[in-house]
Amino acid sequence: MTVSPTQKTEALFRDDFYLSTCEGRVIDVLEDGGIVLDRTCFYATSGGQPGDLGFLERSDGSRIEIATTRTGATKDVIVHVPGEDQARPEVGEDIVAHIDWPRRYKLMRMHTACHLLSLVCPYPITGAAVGEDESRVDFDMSETIDKDAVTAKMMALVRENHPITLRWITDDELLANPDIVKSKNVRPPVGLGRVSLVCIGEDAAIDSQPCGGTHVSETQEIGDIHIAKIEKKGKENRRFRIRFGPPETAA
């Protein structure tokens, strides 16, 4: 069976980052074993953030462990990739999807921390990768900057506990306002007809930028973070490595 153009996955995580479980129905099982549901809370790998792990619970209580999540032929299709030697569900089968919430929450905190770094360092972003314990953000910059000073400014934003909300705009609105895009080489999540703006502060007073990742609802949820290292990756490229914990815990 192949997913038809009308069979799409309802991506529940786009409207509720804190949803850790949901009911769904299998609408396709791909040749490589990938499982497509009609709705899911699993985030699919995109924009530097890895896809969710977790399991699909079948009606008999057995589990299908999910090793990663990715998009399919289009961004409207989300594929849950099972680990090795996992059972193969039937099309039409009802299941309950459970994400690995502790891992997801760490990624949400880290992804939000990357947004704060982009505020402290207002340079074009050339690359980024969100991780559970360390993330990196690359900037198009040649200036020398003190990592402790960057850490202090980021932690000030954390302690001020600014609210973080989503606002939706159309793809056309984004194209009409290209200056809100901070990434130099990474395209915003267009193609779905609407784009989510991550807004920090009351009425987006601190920041607003397009992003399809998952984030916490207020900056204090990030907790202690620090810039562990700033690496020179070329004449005009600097790589910042963000880690959890206060600076004195840095290796």
C-alpha positions as CSV (number, residue, x, y, z in Angstrom):
1,M,0.0,0.0,0.0
2,T,1.2,3.5,-0.8
3,V,0.1,6.7,0.9
4,S,-2.1,8.7,-1.5
5,P,-2.0,12.5,-1.7
6,T,-5.0,12.6,0.6
7,Q,-3.4,10.4,3.3
8,K,-1.4,12.8,5.5
9,T,-0.2,12.7,9.0
10,E,-1.8,15.1,11.4
11,A,1.3,16.5,13.2
12,L,-0.1,17.2,16.7
13,F,3.3,18.4,17.9
14,R,3.1,21.5,15.8
15,D,0.4,22.9,18.1
16,D,1.3,21.2,21.4
17,F,5.0,20.6,22.1
18,Y,4.1,19.1,25.5
19,L,1.9,16.3,24.1
20,S,3.8,13.1,24.9
21,T,1.2,10.5,23.9
22,C,-1.7,10.2,21.4
23,E,-3.9,7.7,19.7
24,G,-3.4,7.0,16.0
25,R,-4.2,4.6,13.2
26,V,-1.7,2.9,10.8
27,I,-2.3,4.2,7.3
28,D,0.8,2.7,5.7
29,V,3.8,0.4,6.3
30,L,6.7,1.2,4.0
31,E,9.0,-1.4,2.4
32,D,11.8,-0.5,4.8
33,G,9.4,-1.0,7.7
34,G,8.6,2.6,8.4
35,I,5.2,3.2,9.9
36,V,2.9,6.0,8.9
37,L,0.1,7.0,11.2
38,D,-2.9,9.3,10.5
39,R,-1.9,11.4,13.5
40,T,1.2,11.6,15.8
41,C,2.9,13.5,18.5
42,F,6.4,12.3,17.3
43,Y,8.6,15.1,15.9
44,A,10.2,14.2,12.6
45,T,13.9,15.1,12.0
46,S,14.2,18.6,10.6
47,G,16.1,21.9,10.9
48,G,18.9,20.5,13.0
49,Q,16.6,18.8,15.6
50,P,16.6,15.0,15.7
51,G,13.4,13.0,15.4
52,D,11.7,11.6,18.4
53,L,12.3,8.1,19.9
54,G,9.7,6.1,21.8
55,F,7.3,3.3,21.1
56,L,4.0,2.4,19.6
57,E,1.7,0.5,21.9
58,R,-0.6,-2.1,20.2
59,S,-4.0,-3.2,21.4
60,D,-2.5,-6.4,23.1
61,G,-0.1,-4.2,25.1
62,S,3.0,-5.2,23.1
63,R,5.4,-2.5,21.9
64,I,7.0,-1.5,18.7
65,E,10.2,0.4,19.6
66,I,10.8,3.5,17.4
67,A,14.5,4.3,16.7
68,T,13.9,7.6,14.9
69,T,11.2,9.6,13.1
70,R,11.5,11.3,9.7
71,T,9.4,12.8,7.0
72,G,8.3,10.8,4.1
73,A,7.8,11.7,0.4
74,T,6.4,15.0,1.5
75,K,6.5,17.0,4.8
76,D,2.9,16.0,5.4
77,V,3.9,12.4,5.9
78,I,5.7,11.4,9.1
79,V,7.4,8.0,9.2
80,H,8.1,6.2,12.5
81,V,11.2,4.0,11.9
82,P,11.2,0.9,14.1
83,G,14.4,-0.5,15.7
84,E,15.8,-3.9,14.5
85,D,13.6,-7.0,14.8
86,Q,10.4,-5.1,15.7
87,A,7.0,-6.4,14.8
88,R,5.2,-5.0,11.7
89,P,1.7,-3.6,12.4
90,E,-1.2,-4.0,10.0
91,V,-2.7,-1.1,8.0
92,G,-5.8,0.0,9.8
93,E,-4.5,-1.0,13.2
94,D,-5.2,1.4,16.1
95,I,-2.2,2.1,18.3
96,V,-1.1,4.5,21.0
97,A,2.1,6.5,20.3
98,H,4.4,7.3,23.3
99,I,7.4,9.5,22.8
100,D,10.6,9.4,25.0
101,W,9.5,12.4,27.0
102,P,12.7,13.0,29.0
103,R,14.7,13.1,25.8
104,R,12.2,15.3,24.0
105,Y,12.1,17.8,26.9
106,K,15.9,18.1,26.9
107,L,15.8,18.8,23.1
108,M,13.0,21.4,23.7
109,R,15.2,23.2,26.3
110,M,18.3,23.0,24.1
111,H,16.5,24.2,21.0
112,T,15.1,27.2,22.9
113,A,18.6,27.9,24.2
114,C,19.8,28.1,20.6
115,H,17.2,30.8,20.0
116,L,18.6,32.8,22.9
117,L,22.1,32.4,21.5
118,S,20.9,33.9,18.2
119,L,19.7,36.9,20.2
120,V,22.9,37.4,22.0
121,C,24.9,36.9,18.8
122,P,22.9,38.7,16.1
123,Y,24.8,37.3,13.1
124,P,23.6,35.2,10.2
125,I,23.3,31.5,11.2
126,T,25.2,29.1,8.8
127,G,24.3,25.8,10.5
128,A,23.0,24.3,13.7
129,A,22.5,20.9,15.4
130,V,20.4,20.3,18.5
131,G,21.5,17.6,20.9
132,E,20.4,16.2,24.2
133,D,23.5,17.3,26.1
134,E,25.3,19.7,23.7
135,S,24.2,21.8,20.7
136,R,26.1,23.8,18.2
137,V,25.3,26.9,16.3
138,D,27.5,28.3,13.5
139,F,27.6,32.0,12.7
140,D,28.8,34.0,9.8
141,M,31.1,36.2,11.9
142,S,34.8,37.1,12.2
143,E,34.7,39.0,15.5
144,T,36.3,37.7,18.7
145,I,33.8,37.3,21.5
146,D,34.1,36.1,25.1
147,K,32.2,32.9,25.8
148,D,31.6,33.8,29.4
149,A,30.1,37.2,28.4
150,V,27.8,35.3,26.0
151,T,26.8,32.9,28.7
152,A,26.0,35.7,31.1
153,K,23.7,37.4,28.6
154,M,21.9,34.1,27.8
155,M,21.4,33.3,31.5
156,A,20.0,36.8,32.0
157,L,17.3,36.0,29.4
158,V,16.7,32.6,31.1
159,R,16.2,34.2,34.6
160,E,14.0,36.9,33.2
161,N,11.6,34.1,32.4
162,H,10.1,35.5,29.2
163,P,7.1,33.7,27.8
164,I,7.5,31.7,24.5
165,T,4.5,31.4,22.2
166,L,3.8,30.4,18.6
167,R,2.2,32.5,15.9
168,W,1.2,31.2,12.5
169,I,1.8,33.1,9.3
170,T,1.3,32.0,5.7
171,D,4.1,31.0,3.4
172,D,3.4,34.1,1.3
173,E,3.7,36.3,4.4
174,L,7.1,34.8,5.1
175,L,8.2,35.4,1.6
176,A,7.1,39.0,1.9
177,N,9.2,39.5,5.0
178,P,12.5,37.7,4.4
179,D,14.4,39.8,7.0
180,I,12.8,37.7,9.8
181,V,14.9,34.7,8.7
182,K,18.2,34.4,10.6
183,S,19.5,31.3,9.0
184,K,21.8,32.0,6.0
185,N,21.9,28.5,4.6
186,V,18.9,26.8,6.1
187,R,15.4,27.4,4.6
188,P,12.5,28.0,7.0
189,P,9.9,25.3,7.2
190,V,7.8,26.2,4.2
191,G,5.7,24.0,2.0
192,L,2.8,23.3,4.4
193,G,0.9,26.5,3.6
194,R,1.7,28.1,7.0
195,V,4.8,28.8,9.0
196,S,5.2,28.9,12.8
197,L,6.9,31.9,14.3
198,V,8.6,31.3,17.7
199,C,7.9,34.5,19.7
200,I,9.9,35.3,22.8
201,G,8.5,37.9,25.3
202,E,5.2,39.5,25.6
203,D,3.9,40.4,22.1
204,A,7.2,39.0,20.8
205,A,9.0,42.0,22.3
206,I,12.3,40.0,22.6
207,D,12.3,38.0,19.4
208,S,10.3,36.4,16.6
209,Q,11.6,34.0,14.0
210,P,10.3,31.2,11.9
211,C,11.1,27.7,13.2
212,G,9.5,24.3,12.9
213,G,11.2,22.8,16.0
214,T,9.9,22.2,19.5
215,H,10.4,24.7,22.3
216,V,9.6,25.2,26.0
217,S,6.9,27.7,27.1
218,E,9.1,30.1,29.1
219,T,12.8,30.8,29.2
220,Q,13.4,29.7,32.8
221,E,12.5,26.1,31.8
222,I,15.8,26.0,29.9
223,G,17.7,25.9,33.2
224,D,21.5,26.5,33.6
225,I,23.3,26.6,30.3
226,H,26.7,27.9,29.2
227,I,28.9,28.3,26.1
228,A,31.5,25.5,26.5
229,K,33.6,26.5,23.5
230,I,33.8,28.9,20.6
231,E,35.6,27.4,17.6
232,K,37.0,29.1,14.5
233,K,35.8,27.2,11.5
234,G,37.1,29.5,8.8
235,K,37.9,33.2,8.3
236,E,34.3,34.2,8.8
237,N,32.7,31.3,10.6
238,R,32.5,30.7,14.4
239,R,31.0,27.6,16.0
240,F,29.4,28.0,19.5
241,R,28.9,24.9,21.6
242,I,26.1,25.1,24.2
243,R,25.9,22.7,27.2
244,F,23.7,22.3,30.2
245,G,24.9,23.3,33.6
246,P,26.9,26.3,34.9
247,P,30.3,27.2,33.4
248,E,32.3,25.5,36.1
249,T,31.0,22.1,35.1
250,A,32.4,22.5,31.6
251,A,35.0,19.8,30.6
